[in-house]
Amino acid sequence: MSQALYRKYRPQGWAEVVGQQHIVQTLRNAIVGDRVAHAYLFAGPRGTGKTTLARLLSKAVNCLNDDKTQRPCNECDYCRAVNENRFLDLIEIDAASNTSVDDVRDLRDKINFAPTQGKFKIYIIDEVHMLSTAAFNALLKTLEEPPSHAIFVLATTEIHKIPATVLSRCQRHEFRRVPVDEIVGQLKTIAAAENIQADGDALALIARQSAGGMRDAISLLDQLSSTGERITLDLAQTVLGTATSQTVLDLVASIADPNPGRGLEEIHRALDGGADPRALSRQIVDYLRGLMLIQMGNASQVETTRDIKETMIKHADAFTPVAVLRMMRIFNEAATDSRGSWQPSLPLELAFAEVLEPPAESAPVAPASKVSAKPPAKSAPKTPVAPQSGGASASAIPASEVIKVWKQVQNALRKDYANLAALLNSVSSIDVQDGTLVLGFASDVLMSKMQDEEKQLTNQALSDLLGVTLDIRCEVTNAKGKVPPHVPQDGMVATAIHQGGEIVDVQE
């Protein structure tokens, strides 16, 4: 059985380590100066060299070379024993499968025994954050005052789960994600050594897909090399699932037209062919991200073929930046929807339908933090302003549209009109009747606070969000039988309330 490339090319000396020079220099200085700590904590993303450097440290502290600057030498008996996984004083423990306090107590009982071969016993505890609270407590005393022959190296990808009492007893080193150019350089070296034919842009894609993890990048290269073909960008995109499929191109084109029937047909054709809806959603998001980069003047960062990039440039011109951002958010929700569904394709279909549905107003909706509500001038008329030309008709705005933006209305007013925002939060029902917004309050006292000025401020905030103005009428409503403003007015909960039910608990 052939050896995996990431194991075959695991660094055996300090100079071979890529991307963690700040840690390598510190450890080398500790070896030369005979200032090795009794406990280290290596923290960082997976595949960035934590276990590799722990093994290098174990070789260096036990190396028999008289010149400390040359440790580890990889030539003495102890160095070769570590490289061949037969060094008895290097103990690697997987905390994920040894989480109990009994496991740590067993380790603590054995640690006092002298080393079998070398000068030091090295304990590497991988994924140490998986230890239980009791196990951490059992480890504390040993970490603080270990025997002179013992060195601990704790490795973790989730440092926030490590108790402060443990952190304070270790010398801490933060591993960083390896830069793309350094990963590409290492992949080229391995490809040359293994006689793997690979294009530079394909290696760059592999490096980006690895998200800064050298081990993941080498594993991807190993996977692609097994195809027996030259590793081109097309091959890499196809195998790694990042290729822009014709379905994505046709789907975006159907949004630009717009042509809903064609778009749904493309979705169903892809799904009937075995495509995963969430994976297809991710491809759409990735494609839209490319459009965003082109619109921002960063077309060089888009890794794709020349033909597809030409199509992307056309699509980037067909949409506004705001529209691209909106589509990215909507399809990203479908891509990350982990709730499941009786119909797996439903989140993707809903996302497609939503991007085709224009916002209630002709202009893009501004974020809540950008909306400003200014007090009206003293000469402002008491009657509402007529809807802006091109905006939606007030009579055509359903209550559901007002309910959707009601929180945004409160947020827009909160900074300058905190009392009004609080008053709007107490609204118990929202309805739109013949172009009039009917706000229900639980008491006369609350309703009396909604004077003309408060109505006009509320109207202005709604106008900024929906592009229409509405008459506002307030009334006292009994909570029984009334649907709260943030509950869908046509849903099952609303139906239950109309039938006499009451909301007794709300879970976010």
N, C-alpha and C positions, 0 to 999 in steps of 0.2 A: 504494500500500500504506500503510495507516494505521500510525502510530508507536505502539509499545508504551507503555502508560501510565507504566511505571516510568522509561522514558527521557524521556518528555515532561515528567514532573514531577520530574526530577532537580534537586536544589537548585543554584541558580546564585549564591547568596550565602550568607554565614555565617548570617544570620537564618533561612534556610529549613531548615537542618539540624535534624533531630529526634533527640533522645535521646543526643546526644554533646556536650553543652554544655561538659563539662570539657575536651575536646580542642579544641573551637572557641575557647574563651577563651585557651588557651595559644598556639595558632597566631596568633590575632589580635594578642595582645600581642607575639609575636615579630616580626610584620610592622611594627607601630607602633614598636617599639623597635629595629628593624634588627638583630635577633639571630636570624636564621633559621639553623638548623643545616644542615650539609652533608649529613647522612644521617638519615633518619627510618625507623622501623619501625612500621607500623600493623598491629596484631594483633587479631583478634576473629572472631566468627561471620560467616558469609556474609550478605550483604545488609544490613549495618549501617552502611555509608557509608564504607568505607576508600578505595575508588577515587574516590568523590565528593569527599572532603576532600583527597585528593591533587591532584585537578584544580583545586579551589578554591585550594589553596596555590600551584599553578603560575600561576594567573591573578593572584593577589595579588602575588607577587614580581616579576611583569613588568608589572603595571598601570601606566599612565601618569598616573593621577590624582595630583596634587600632595599631596592630603590623604591621608596614609597610613591614617587611620582609615576612609576610604571605599573602600579597596581590598579586593576587586576591585569596580570600578565597573560592570562589564558594559556600558560605553558606549564605552570607548576601542578603538582598532583591535586591540590585543593581546587584550583580554578577549573581543571579538566573535570573533576568530580561534579562540580556545580553544573557545568555545561552539559554533562551527560546524565543529569538528574539522579546522581547516586551519592550526593554529599549528605551524610546523616545529620549534620548540624544545621541544615536548612529545612525548617518546618513550615510548610505552607498550609494554612487553614482557611477553609471556605466558611465564612461566618453565616452564610445563607442556610447551610445545612448543619451548623453547629451553634445554634442560637441560645441554648439553655445555660442556666447557671452551672449545671453539673459539668458541662463541657469545659467551661472556663476554670472551674475548680480542679478538674483533672489536669488541665494545662498548668495551673499554678502549682500543683503537687509535683509535677515532673520537671519544672523549670530549674529546680535547685540542683539537679544532677549535672555534673560537669560535662563539657562537650566531649563527644566521642572522637572526633577527628581534629577539628580546627581549634582556634583560640576562642572563638565566639559561637554561641548558638543564636541563630537568627530566626525569629518568629514573624512570618508574614501573614497577617490576618486580612484577607480580601473581603470586600463588601462588609466592613466592620459595622456599618450602620444597622445591619440586620440583627445584631445582638439584642437580646431582651434587656430591659432596665436592670433586672437582677444580675444578669451576666456582666453588664457594664460595671455595676457596683462591686462585683467580685474581682473585676480586673483592675480597679483603681489602685489598690495598695501595691500590686505587683508592678504597675506602670510607674508608680512614684518611686519605689525603692526596689528595682529588680536586682538579681545577683549580678556581680561584676562581669560575668561571662555571657549575659543575655542582652540582646538588642531586639526591640519590637519595631516592626514597620506596619502601621495600620493603613489600609487603602480603602477609599470610599468614593463613590460618585455622588453622594448626597450628604455633604458635610453639615447641612442644617439639622440633620437628625442625630448628630454626635453630641452627647452631653457636654456642657461647658467644663465640668470637672475632668473629663477626659482630654479635651482640647488643651487645658492649662498644663497638662503633664507631658505634652508632646511638642517636638519641634515640627512646626507646620509648614508644608510646602504646597503651593497651589500650582497645579498643572494647567496649562492653557491649551486651547485647541490649536492644532498645527496649521500654520498658514497654507493656503492652497498651493502657492508656488513651491514651498518646501515639500509638500506631498507629491507634486508632479515630478520634482527632481528625483525623489526616492523611487517613484514608480518607473521612471526612465532607466534608472540604474538596475532595478530588478528585471525589467523587460529585456535590457541588453544582456544581462547575465543568463537569463532563461531562454534567450533567442525568441522572445515574443514580439511579433510585429504589431506595433500600435501607433496610431496617429496621435499627434500632440493634442488636438482638440478633444479627442476621446479620453485621453488621460486627464485633461482639465475637467471634463464632465464627471469622471470618476472621483476626482478630488473634491469637487463641490458636493457630490452626492454623499460623500463620507462625513460631511459636516465636521471636519476638523479632526477626525479619528484616523490615525495612520493605520491601525489594524484593520478597520473597516475598508479603507481604500485598497490595501493589499489583498484583502479577501475578495473584493469586487474584481480586481485585476485577475486574480486566480480563477474566479468564476467565468469571466469573459474569455480567458485564454483557453478554457476547456472546450470552446466551440471549434477550435482548430482553424479558425479563419483569422485574417488580419483584423485587428480591433479598430474599426472605423467609428466615426461619430454615429452613423446610422445604426450600426450593430449595437453600440453601447446604449443608445436611446431605446432600441427595441427590447434588448435583454433586461435593462434596468427599469423598463416601464415608464420612461420619460419622453418617449417619442410623441410628437404632435400628430395625432391620428387625423385622418380625413374627416372623421365624425366631428372632432372639435372644430375644424375649419368650417365645415358646413353648418354647424350649430351656431357659431358666431356670425356667419354670413346671414343666417335666418333671423338673427336678432337685429342685424343692421338693416335688413330689407324693409320692414319686418315680415316674416313669413312663419307664423306659429305652426301651421300644419307640417311644413317641411322640417322644422326643428324637432317636433315630437316624433316624426317619422325617423329621423336620424338617431334619436335617443333609443327608440324601440328596436331599431335595426341593430344597434351596437349591443344592447342588452340581450336581445334574442341570440346574438352571436357569442354570448358568454362573458361579455364585459361586466365588471363589477361596478355598480352605480357610484359608490364612493370613490373608487379609483378614477372613474371617468370624470367625476366632479373635480378631483384633484388635478387632473390634466387640464381641465377648463381653467381652473384658477391659475395654474402655472402659465398657461397661454396668455391669459389676461394680464398676469404680472409682466410678461414680455411686452405686451402693448403699453403698459404703464412705463416701463423702462425706455421704450422708444419715444414715447411722448415727452419724457423728461430729458431726452438727449443722450441716453445711455444705451444706444442700440448695440454697441460693441460688447455689452455684458450679456446679450442674448445668445445662448449657445444653440444654434440650429442650422439647418441647411440653407443654402442661398435661396432656393425657391420658396421655402416656407417663410424666410425673413422678408422676402418681397411681398408675400401675402399679408404678413403681419404689419408691414408699413402701411398697406392700403387700409387694413382694419383700424389701425391706430388713427388714421385720418378720418375714418368714418364715425368715430365716437369722440365725445368730449372727455377730458380727464376725469370729470366728476362722474360721468356715466360708467367709465371703466372701473373706478373705485367702487361704485355702487354694485356693479355686477360681481366684482371680486368678493365683496362682503357676503353677498347673497349666496353665491356658489360655494364659498368657503364654509358657510353654515351647513350646506348639504354634504360637503366633504367630511366634516367633523361630527356629523349627527350620529351619535353612538347609541341612541335610544332604541334603534331597531323599529321595524314596522311590519304589519301584516303584508304590506306591499313594498318590498325593498326599493323599488324604483321611485316611490312617491316623493321623497325629499328632493331628488333631482328634478322630477317633473314640476313640483311646486316652485323650485328655484327658477326654472326656465319660465314658468308662467309669470312669476313675480317680476323678473327683469323686463318682460314684455309689457307689463302694466305700467303706464307712465305715472309719475307722482301726481298727487292731487292738484298741484299747481304747475304752471308752465315752466317755472324756473326750478333748479334743484333746491331741495329743502336744506336750509342751513343747519349746522349742528346746534344743539340747544345752547351751548356755551357762547355761540356767536349771536344769538338772537337778542336784540335790545328792545326794550319797551320804554318809550319816552312819555312823560306826562303830556296830555294834550294842552294846547294853548288855551288861555281863558276864553278866547273867542270861538273855540271849537264848537260846532253845532252838537246838539244833544242827540240827533238822529245819526245812525251809523253811516259811514261813507259807503258809496256804491262799490260793488266789486270791481277790481281792476280789469281792464280789457284784456282778453286772452286768458284770464283766470277762470277757475271753475265757477259755475253758478251756485249761489248760496243755497238755493232750493234743492240743488242736486247733491249737496254734501250730506252724506248719511251720518248718523250719530256715531257709527263705528269709526269714521275718520277722525272725528273730534276726540274720541276716547283714546285713539292711538297716540295722539300728540299731547294729551292732557298733562302728562308728566313733564314734557318739554315746555309747556306753557308755564308750569310752576317753576321750573328751573330758570327760565328766562326772566321771571319776575323776582326771584328770590334775592338777588344781590341788592337791588334798589328798593324793592317793595316786599320785604320779608313778611309783613302782616297779611298782605294780600295773597301771597303764595300759600301761607298757612290756611287762610280762609278757603282758597280753592281746593286745598287738600281735604277739607271737611265736606266737600260736595258729596252728597249721597246718591245722586242719580243725574244722568246726562241724557238729554233727548233733543232732537231737532224736529220742529214742527213748522211746516210752511216757511222755511227760511229763518225761523227764530230758534235760538239756542235756549233750551229750558233747563235751568240748573235747580236741582232739588236740594234743600237744606233740611236738617233734622229739627230745627227750631226757628221760631220767629227772631230770636236774638241773633242767630247766625245770619239769617237772611237779611236782617236790617243793616248789617255791616256792608252789604253789597250795594253801595251807592252808585250814582252816575259815573263818578270818576273811576271807581274800581271796575265798573263795567267797560268803560272805554279803554282802560289799560289792558284788561283781559282781551277785549276785542282786537286791540292792536297786536298783541302777542299772537293771537290766533291767525290774524291776517298775515303776519310775517311768515307763519308756518304753512298755512293752507292756501294763501292767495285770495281769500274771500273774507268778507265781513258779515257778521250776523247780528240781528237784534238779540239782546239777551233779556230773558224774563226769568225771574226767580220765584220759587214757590216753596212752601213747607210741605215736605213729603214724609209720610210714615215709612220707616225703614222696611216694614213688613210689606212684601210684594214689590219692592223697588230693587232694581238691579244696580249694584255699585258701579261706579264709572269705569273701573279697570277690569270688569268681567264682560266677556263678549255678550252682546245683547241678544244674539240669536243662538246661543249655545245651550248645552244641556243644563248648566248651572242656572242660567237665566230662566229656562223653562221651569225648573224646580221651584225657583223663587216665586214665579208668577202663580204657581199652584199652591202657594202657602208655605213653602219651605223657607228656612232661614240659614244663613251662613254662620256657623259656630266656630270655625277655625280656618285660618289661611296659612298655608305652608309655602314658603318661597322656593 
